[in-house]
C-alpha cells in the first residue's frame, strides 16, 4: 500500500473531503482497502460522509466492493441510517440484495438505526425501480 492509499483511507475514515481529494489527486487509489479489507468507500459511507462517498465514486471506487467479512458501503450506511449516502450509492448501482458472509443483507442492517422506517422505505423504493 502506498502512502497516498493510506491517506485516502485516513481521509475517508475521518470524513475529510478536502484531504481525500488531495490524496486522490496525488495518486491514491479510490479502491484502497484497510487491513480488514474495508474499502475507503465503506469507511466514508459508515460515517455518512456524502461528499467523500461522491468523490470516491467519481474517482472509480467500486460501489459493491466489500470488506473481508462481505460488508458493503450500502450495508454500513443502512446500519447507521445515512439515507442520503444510501441514495447516492443506490444511484451508482449498489446492490440492495447483497449479503455478507453471515447471510445478513442490507435490509437486515437497516433495522438497526433510529430511522429504520426511512431506511426500509428507501430500500423498497429502490427495488421498485
N, C-alpha and C positions, 0 to 999 in steps of 0.2 A: 504494500500500500504506500502510495506517495504522500508527501506532506500535504499536497493540495487535496488529496482524497480525505485525509484526516480533518482538514479544515472544512471540507464540505459536510462531513458527518457532525463535527462540533457545531457548526453554524445551524444546521438543520435541527439538531437536538436542543439547541437553546432558542430557536426561532428568530435568528438574526438574519434577516433577508439581505441586508447590505453586505455582511460578511460572506454569506452564501454566494451572492452574485460575484463578489471579488474572487472567491475560491474557484468558482466555475470558470470565470474568465481567465484565471491563472492556469487552467488545465485540469482542474479537479473533475473527477468522474461523477456525473449525476446518478450513476448506478452503484456508487460506493456502498459497501456493507460494513457494519461494525463486527466485533468479534463474535457476536451471536447470530451473525448473518442478517441482521435487520438492515434493510436498505435505508438510505438517507430519507427517501420519500416517506417511509413508515414513521421515522423519528419525527419528522415535521408534522405529519398527519396526527400523530398521537398528541402533540401539543396544540393542535388546532390552528396551526400557522398557515393560513391560506396563501399568503404571499410566497412563502417558502415552497409550499406544495406546487403552486403555479410555476415558479421559476424552475423547479426540478423537472416538472413535466415538460415544460418548454425546452429544457436542455436535453431531453431524451431519456429521463427516468422511465423505467418500465412500470406501468400502473399496477400490474398484478404480481410484481416480484415480491416474494415472501421472505420472512426470516427462516432460520433453520427449523423452527417449530411450525412453519407454514402459516404464520400470521401475516396478513397483508395490511397495507396502509388503510384500506377501507374498513377492515375489521377494527383496527385501533381507533380510527376516527369514530366509528359507531359506538365502541365501548365507552368513549368519553363524551358522546353526544355532540360532536363537532359537525353539525348538519351542513354548514356551508362548505366545509372541506369535503364532506361526503358528496355533495352536489358536484364539486369540481372533479373529483375522482371518477364519479359515475359518468360525467360528461366526457371524460378522457377514455372511457371504455372499461372501467373497473368492473369485475365480475361480481355481482351481488350474491351469487350462489357458491362462491369459493369457500372451501373448508380447510381448516388446519389439520395437523397430523392427529389430533384427538377427535376429529369429526365436528368441531364447532364451526359454524358458519357465521357470516356477517349478521344475520338476524339474531343468532344466539348472543353475540357480543352486544348487539343493540338493545338488549333487555336490561342492561346494567345502569345506564345513566339516568339522571332525574328526568330528562326529556325523552324517555324511551318511546313515548307515543309519537313524537315528532320523527324520531329515527325510523320507527316502523312504517309510518305513513310515507316517508321518502322512499324506503325500500319497496313498498307496494307500488308506488308511482313508477319507480324505475323498472319494475317487472312488467308493467302495463305498456310501456313504450315499445 
